[in-house]
Amino acid sequence: LYRGLFGTIIISALLGLLRIDTIQVGSFYDDAHYIVLAESLANGSGYRLINYPVSPPENAFPPGWSLILSPFVAFFPENYALLKAVPFAFWLLSIVLILRLYRHRIKDGWLKFLIVYIAIHPALVGISGTVMSESAYLFFSLSSLVVIARWQSEPDRWRWAVVGFALA
């Protein structure tokens, strides 16, 4: 099952690489905001959309995704291709987490079908190459579910619950 998973991830990565430049950075409303907010954090200007000393902090966008992007913006300024690689990596890691979450709940044949279907789904592969927070949200949601499932199988290990709720 894991050998097939590696091949599925490779196929999903190839499909994603074919689509990664089809959507221009900034064509979505949110991705431009996230990039500007990450640049603002990386430059030490605070969490603001405009560069003005007394501007209020941004309250329409949660800071998590911009915080994840800010080190990449700081070390590789204006490298938007690298910013697209961050959610793409989260997408590929999410495929592994889907397998971990469902490997004991779904029979192997159906699980293989589910993993392949999810990994090559055009909407999921397409959004993974944009600078949007959906792939990261999916990754952290699945991570918390995997850790909480582990805690349910080992209820005396309370640390799993703490890690699961922190990820959530």
Backbone as JSON, one array per atom type, in Angstrom:
{
  "sequence": "LYRGLFGTIIISALLGLLRIDTIQVGSFYDDAHYIVLAESLANGSGYRLINYPVSPPENAFPPGWSLILSPFVAFFPENYALLKAVPFAFWLLSIVLILRLYRHRIKDGWLKFLIVYIAIHPALVGISGTVMSESAYLFFSLSSLVVIARWQSEPDRWRWAVVGFALA",
  "N": [[0.83, -1.2, 0.0], [1.96, 1.24, 0.78], [3.97, 1.52, -1.12], [2.52, 1.92, -3.44], [1.41, 4.31, -2.67], [3.56, 6.07, -2.81], [3.97, 6.17, -5.6], [1.5, 7.28, -6.33], [1.69, 9.79, -5.12], [3.8, 10.84, -6.6], [2.58, 10.96, -9.15], [0.52, 12.8, -8.59], [2.12, 14.99, -7.93], [3.39, 15.48, -10.39], [1.16, 16.14, -11.99], [0.38, 18.41, -10.6], [2.62, 20.05, -10.99], [2.39, 20.5, -13.7], [0.23, 22.2, -13.7], [0.96, 24.32, -12.14], [1.78, 26.87, -12.99], [-0.45, 27.89, -14.22], [-2.24, 29.51, -12.94], [-2.0, 32.78, -12.14], [-0.01, 34.48, -9.71], [-1.6, 36.44, -7.36], [-3.94, 36.65, -8.72], [-6.12, 35.66, -7.42], [-8.06, 37.08, -4.85], [-7.41, 36.68, -2.13], [-4.78, 35.52, -2.06], [-2.96, 37.51, -2.82], [-3.29, 39.27, -0.69], [-2.34, 37.67, 1.44], [0.36, 37.43, 0.7], [1.24, 40.12, 0.79], [0.79, 40.61, 3.51], [2.56, 38.73, 4.62], [4.97, 39.78, 3.7], [4.91, 42.19, 5.06], [5.1, 41.27, 7.72], [7.62, 40.05, 7.54], [9.25, 42.24, 7.06], [9.1, 43.59, 9.4], [7.07, 45.37, 9.86], [4.76, 44.89, 11.16], [1.46, 43.41, 11.34], [0.05, 44.32, 8.82], [-1.79, 45.59, 6.02], [-1.25, 47.86, 4.56], [1.42, 50.14, 4.05], [1.92, 52.18, 6.31], [2.58, 54.25, 9.02], [0.64, 54.52, 11.17], [-1.37, 52.77, 10.59], [-4.09, 50.5, 11.11], [-3.83, 47.21, 12.61], [-4.28, 44.28, 10.58], [-7.4, 42.69, 10.45], [-9.07, 41.06, 9.03], [-7.97, 38.8, 7.9], [-6.76, 35.74, 9.06], [-3.71, 35.28, 10.9], [-2.1, 32.99, 10.6], [-1.37, 31.68, 8.09], [0.07, 33.71, 6.81], [2.15, 33.96, 8.62], [3.44, 31.51, 8.22], [4.33, 31.85, 5.61], [6.03, 34.06, 5.84], [8.88, 33.59, 6.57], [9.85, 32.58, 4.14], [9.4, 34.71, 2.45], [11.09, 36.55, 3.63], [13.7, 35.46, 3.33], [13.84, 34.89, 0.62], [13.1, 37.21, -1.2], [10.41, 38.39, -3.2], [10.19, 36.04, -4.67], [8.01, 34.38, -6.11], [7.48, 31.92, -7.16], [8.6, 30.14, -5.36], [6.93, 30.63, -3.21], [4.63, 29.43, -4.15], [5.4, 26.82, -3.98], [5.26, 26.14, -1.32], [2.46, 25.72, -0.4], [2.04, 23.63, -2.15], [3.74, 21.61, -1.24], [2.5, 21.15, 1.23], [0.13, 20.06, 0.26], [0.98, 17.62, -0.93], [1.96, 16.29, 1.32], [-0.41, 16.04, 2.68], [-1.71, 13.99, 1.36], [-0.41, 11.72, 2.3], [-1.22, 11.86, 4.96], [-3.97, 11.44, 4.71], [-4.02, 8.76, 3.99], [-2.92, 7.67, 6.36], [-4.91, 8.34, 8.16], [-7.17, 6.91, 7.3], [-6.43, 4.24, 6.95], [-7.06, 2.12, 8.69], [-9.75, 2.18, 8.72], [-11.0, 1.87, 6.27], [-11.32, -0.61, 3.78], [-8.55, -2.13, 2.0], [-8.7, -2.12, -0.91], [-10.72, -0.2, -1.5], [-9.59, 1.93, -0.19], [-7.24, 2.4, -1.65], [-8.42, 3.24, -4.06], [-9.73, 5.58, -3.13], [-7.52, 7.17, -2.3], [-6.11, 7.51, -4.73], [-8.1, 8.79, -6.23], [-8.46, 11.19, -4.77], [-5.85, 12.22, -4.93], [-5.51, 12.83, -7.63], [-7.53, 14.53, -8.23], [-8.83, 17.21, -10.02], [-9.57, 19.79, -8.97], [-8.43, 19.83, -6.4], [-5.71, 19.38, -6.96], [-5.27, 21.57, -8.58], [-5.7, 23.84, -6.9], [-3.64, 23.5, -5.16], [-1.36, 24.59, -6.19], [-1.42, 27.3, -5.8], [-0.97, 30.37, -3.99], [-2.48, 30.07, -1.61], [-4.27, 29.41, 1.45], [-5.53, 26.98, 1.68], [-4.39, 24.38, 1.27], [-2.58, 24.22, 3.39], [-4.37, 24.44, 5.51], [-5.83, 22.09, 5.14], [-3.76, 20.23, 5.57], [-3.02, 20.73, 8.31], [-5.47, 20.25, 9.56], [-5.91, 17.53, 8.93], [-3.63, 16.52, 10.18], [-4.19, 17.04, 12.87], [-6.43, 15.4, 13.18], [-5.32, 12.85, 12.72], [-3.53, 12.67, 14.88], [-5.3, 12.87, 17.04], [-6.81, 10.58, 16.59], [-4.83, 8.72, 17.11], [-4.5, 9.2, 19.82], [-6.99, 8.33, 20.71], [-6.7, 5.61, 20.32], [-4.73, 5.07, 22.13], [-5.5, 5.85, 24.96], [-4.34, 6.4, 27.46], [-2.1, 7.87, 27.0], [-1.89, 10.95, 27.27], [-0.53, 13.04, 26.11], [-0.77, 12.94, 23.35], [-3.32, 13.95, 22.95], [-2.99, 16.62, 23.69], [-1.14, 17.5, 21.74], [-2.69, 17.06, 19.44], [-4.86, 18.85, 19.8], [-3.44, 21.23, 19.84], [-2.46, 21.3, 17.19], [-4.9, 21.49, 15.89]],
  "CA": [[0.0, 0.0, 0.0], [2.81, 2.43, 0.84], [4.68, 1.63, -2.39], [1.56, 2.54, -4.32], [1.24, 5.68, -2.22], [4.67, 6.84, -3.37], [3.65, 6.4, -7.01], [0.37, 8.2, -6.38], [2.19, 11.13, -4.8], [4.57, 11.28, -7.77], [1.62, 11.35, -10.2], [-0.11, 14.05, -8.16], [3.14, 16.05, -8.04], [3.56, 15.79, -11.81], [-0.03, 16.87, -12.42], [0.44, 19.73, -9.98], [3.66, 20.84, -11.66], [1.86, 20.92, -14.99], [-0.76, 23.26, -13.49], [1.41, 25.3, -11.15], [1.88, 28.21, -13.58], [-1.66, 28.25, -14.93], [-2.92, 30.55, -12.18], [-1.04, 33.81, -11.81], [-0.01, 34.94, -8.32], [-2.35, 37.68, -7.2], [-5.21, 36.63, -9.45], [-7.13, 35.51, -6.38], [-8.07, 38.2, -3.92], [-6.76, 36.34, -0.87], [-3.36, 35.21, -2.11], [-2.22, 38.77, -2.81], [-3.31, 39.76, 0.69], [-1.43, 36.86, 2.25], [1.74, 37.77, 0.35], [1.53, 41.45, 1.35], [0.87, 40.48, 4.97], [3.81, 38.03, 4.92], [6.05, 40.76, 3.49], [4.82, 43.14, 6.17], [5.67, 40.6, 8.89], [9.05, 39.83, 7.33], [9.95, 43.53, 7.12], [8.97, 44.15, 10.74], [6.07, 46.44, 9.84], [3.56, 44.44, 11.84], [0.49, 42.67, 10.53], [-0.71, 45.39, 8.17], [-1.87, 45.51, 4.57], [-0.7, 49.06, 3.94], [2.66, 50.6, 4.68], [1.67, 53.49, 6.89], [2.93, 54.06, 10.45], [-0.46, 54.42, 12.12], [-2.44, 51.93, 10.06], [-4.51, 49.49, 12.08], [-3.49, 45.83, 12.24], [-5.26, 43.59, 9.76], [-8.26, 41.8, 11.23], [-9.92, 40.26, 8.15], [-7.27, 37.57, 7.53], [-6.05, 35.15, 10.19], [-2.27, 35.44, 10.67], [-1.35, 31.73, 10.51], [-0.78, 31.44, 6.77], [1.09, 34.73, 6.57], [3.31, 33.6, 9.45], [4.15, 30.42, 7.56], [4.97, 32.39, 4.4], [6.96, 35.16, 6.11], [10.3, 33.25, 6.44], [10.19, 32.43, 2.72], [9.43, 36.06, 1.9], [12.27, 37.23, 4.18], [14.95, 34.92, 2.78], [13.76, 34.87, -0.85], [12.12, 38.25, -1.53], [9.79, 38.44, -4.53], [10.27, 34.74, -5.35], [6.64, 33.88, -6.01], [7.47, 30.49, -7.48], [8.84, 29.44, -4.1], [5.71, 30.73, -2.4], [3.69, 28.42, -4.65], [5.88, 25.49, -3.59], [4.9, 25.88, 0.08], [1.18, 24.99, -0.33], [2.16, 22.4, -2.92], [4.31, 20.62, -0.32], [1.44, 20.81, 2.18], [-0.81, 19.19, -0.44], [1.54, 16.28, -1.07], [1.99, 15.69, 2.66], [-1.8, 15.72, 3.06], [-2.06, 12.69, 0.79], [0.1, 10.73, 3.26], [-2.06, 11.91, 6.15], [-5.25, 10.81, 4.38], [-3.79, 7.31, 4.11], [-2.76, 7.33, 7.78], [-6.18, 8.5, 8.86], [-8.19, 5.95, 6.88], [-5.92, 2.9, 6.66], [-7.72, 1.12, 9.53], [-11.19, 2.38, 8.64], [-11.5, 1.51, 4.95], [-10.61, -1.77, 3.23], [-7.43, -1.75, 1.14], [-9.11, -1.82, -2.28], [-11.41, 1.08, -1.52], [-8.65, 2.96, 0.26], [-6.4, 2.75, -2.81], [-9.25, 4.04, -4.95], [-9.92, 6.89, -2.51], [-6.26, 7.93, -2.33], [-5.84, 7.9, -6.12], [-9.12, 9.77, -6.61], [-8.14, 12.46, -4.12], [-4.55, 12.71, -5.38], [-5.55, 13.35, -9.0], [-8.71, 15.38, -8.39], [-8.38, 18.47, -10.63], [-9.75, 20.95, -8.1], [-7.45, 19.77, -5.32], [-4.38, 19.56, -7.55], [-5.2, 22.94, -9.09], [-5.58, 24.83, -5.82], [-2.39, 23.27, -4.43], [-0.29, 25.4, -6.78], [-1.68, 28.72, -5.58], [-0.49, 30.84, -2.68], [-3.67, 30.14, -0.78], [-4.09, 28.68, 2.69], [-6.35, 25.77, 1.72], [-3.56, 23.18, 1.43], [-2.07, 24.21, 4.76], [-5.51, 24.14, 6.38], [-6.08, 20.66, 4.99], [-2.67, 19.52, 6.22], [-3.11, 20.83, 9.77], [-6.7, 19.57, 9.98], [-5.65, 16.09, 8.88], [-2.64, 16.22, 11.22], [-4.86, 16.99, 14.18], [-7.28, 14.21, 13.21], [-4.45, 11.68, 12.87], [-3.01, 12.64, 16.25], [-6.42, 12.58, 17.94], [-7.1, 9.15, 16.41], [-3.78, 8.0, 17.84], [-4.82, 9.35, 21.23], [-8.13, 7.46, 21.01], [-6.23, 4.22, 20.4], [-3.88, 4.99, 23.32], [-6.08, 6.9, 25.81], [-3.52, 6.74, 28.62], [-1.03, 8.78, 26.56], [-2.59, 12.22, 27.16], [0.26, 14.0, 25.31], [-1.32, 12.95, 22.0], [-4.46, 14.86, 22.94], [-2.47, 18.0, 23.73], [-0.58, 17.79, 20.41], [-3.8, 17.11, 18.49], [-5.6, 20.09, 19.96], [-2.54, 22.32, 19.42], [-2.49, 21.34, 15.74], [-6.22, 21.97, 15.46]],
  "C": [[0.86, 1.25, 0.0], [3.61, 2.61, -0.45], [3.77, 2.3, -3.43], [1.32, 4.0, -3.96], [2.34, 6.57, -2.8], [4.42, 7.16, -4.84], [2.5, 7.37, -7.18], [0.81, 9.63, -6.09], [3.01, 11.68, -5.96], [3.64, 11.74, -8.89], [0.93, 12.66, -9.84], [0.86, 15.22, -8.28], [3.34, 16.45, -9.5], [2.36, 16.56, -12.35], [-0.03, 18.29, -11.85], [1.48, 20.62, -10.64], [3.21, 21.3, -13.04], [0.9, 22.11, -14.84], [-0.26, 24.41, -12.66], [1.51, 26.72, -11.72], [0.62, 28.64, -14.32], [-2.45, 29.35, -14.22], [-1.87, 31.55, -11.71], [-1.15, 34.22, -10.34], [-0.69, 36.3, -8.27], [-3.66, 37.7, -7.95], [-6.38, 36.33, -8.51], [-6.98, 36.67, -5.41], [-7.23, 37.89, -2.67], [-5.26, 36.13, -0.99], [-2.51, 36.47, -2.15], [-2.18, 39.36, -1.4], [-2.33, 38.99, 1.57], [0.03, 37.19, 1.96], [2.12, 39.13, 0.92], [1.66, 41.37, 2.87], [2.14, 39.74, 5.39], [5.0, 38.95, 4.74], [6.08, 41.78, 4.62], [5.41, 42.54, 7.45], [7.18, 40.43, 8.74], [9.85, 41.12, 7.43], [9.85, 44.18, 8.49], [7.95, 45.28, 10.83], [4.8, 46.07, 10.6], [2.64, 43.71, 10.88], [-0.46, 43.66, 9.88], [-0.68, 45.21, 6.66], [-1.29, 46.74, 3.88], [0.51, 49.53, 4.74], [2.46, 52.05, 5.15], [1.85, 53.35, 8.39], [1.76, 53.87, 11.4], [-1.62, 53.57, 11.59], [-2.81, 50.86, 11.07], [-4.03, 48.1, 11.65], [-4.63, 45.18, 11.47], [-6.09, 42.65, 10.63], [-9.16, 40.94, 10.36], [-9.3, 38.92, 7.8], [-6.56, 37.01, 8.75], [-4.53, 35.12, 9.89], [-1.5, 34.15, 10.43], [-0.65, 31.53, 9.18], [0.3, 32.47, 6.45], [2.34, 34.48, 7.41], [4.12, 32.46, 8.83], [4.91, 30.93, 6.35], [6.08, 33.39, 4.7], [8.44, 34.76, 6.09], [10.73, 33.1, 4.98], [10.28, 33.79, 2.05], [10.69, 36.8, 2.38], [13.56, 36.75, 3.51], [14.99, 34.92, 1.25], [12.75, 35.92, -1.3], [11.71, 38.19, -3.01], [9.96, 37.16, -5.34], [8.9, 34.06, -5.2], [6.53, 32.41, -6.38], [7.71, 29.67, -6.22], [7.61, 29.5, -3.2], [4.65, 29.75, -2.87], [4.11, 27.02, -4.22], [5.47, 25.14, -2.16], [3.53, 25.19, 0.18], [1.22, 23.68, -1.11], [2.74, 21.28, -2.05], [3.28, 20.19, 0.73], [0.44, 19.86, 1.54], [-0.27, 17.77, -0.52], [1.64, 15.57, 0.28], [0.59, 15.32, 3.14], [-2.24, 14.37, 2.51], [-1.6, 11.58, 1.73], [-0.8, 10.7, 4.5], [-3.44, 11.29, 5.91], [-5.12, 9.29, 4.5], [-3.68, 6.91, 5.58], [-4.08, 7.4, 8.53], [-7.16, 7.38, 8.55], [-7.69, 4.52, 6.7], [-6.56, 1.81, 7.51], [-9.24, 1.21, 9.45], [-11.8, 1.91, 7.34], [-10.68, 0.33, 4.44], [-9.61, -1.33, 2.16], [-7.84, -1.37, -0.28], [-9.78, -0.46, -2.4], [-10.5, 2.22, -1.1], [-7.72, 3.38, -0.88], [-7.17, 3.62, -3.79], [-9.43, 5.46, -4.42], [-8.67, 7.75, -2.62], [-5.96, 8.39, -3.76], [-6.83, 8.96, -6.57], [-8.8, 11.15, -6.03], [-6.86, 13.06, -4.71], [-4.58, 13.29, -6.79], [-6.76, 14.23, -9.25], [-8.28, 16.76, -8.9], [-8.51, 19.7, -9.74], [-8.71, 20.98, -6.99], [-6.03, 19.99, -5.84], [-4.22, 21.0, -8.02], [-5.0, 23.97, -8.0], [-4.27, 24.67, -5.07], [-1.23, 24.09, -4.98], [-0.53, 26.89, -6.68], [-1.2, 29.11, -4.2], [-1.7, 31.1, -1.78], [-3.48, 29.21, 0.42], [-4.82, 27.34, 2.72], [-5.53, 24.51, 1.94], [-2.99, 23.09, 2.84], [-3.18, 23.89, 5.75], [-5.83, 22.66, 6.34], [-5.03, 19.85, 5.73], [-2.81, 19.55, 7.75], [-4.38, 20.19, 10.31], [-6.49, 18.06, 10.0], [-4.63, 15.68, 9.95], [-3.3, 16.11, 12.58], [-5.76, 15.76, 14.27], [-6.47, 12.93, 13.38], [-3.94, 11.56, 14.3], [-4.12, 12.32, 17.24], [-6.85, 11.11, 17.81], [-6.07, 8.29, 17.13], [-4.06, 8.06, 19.34], [-6.0, 8.46, 21.61], [-7.72, 6.0, 21.09], [-5.32, 4.0, 21.6], [-4.35, 6.05, 24.33], [-5.24, 7.27, 27.02], [-2.35, 7.66, 28.26], [-1.66, 10.14, 26.27], [-1.83, 13.24, 26.32], [-0.25, 14.07, 23.87], [-2.51, 13.9, 21.9], [-4.01, 16.31, 22.92], [-1.92, 18.39, 22.36], [-1.7, 17.92, 19.38], [-4.57, 18.41, 18.59], [-4.74, 21.29, 19.62], [-2.51, 22.43, 17.9], [-3.82, 21.87, 15.23], [-6.32, 23.48, 15.65]]
}
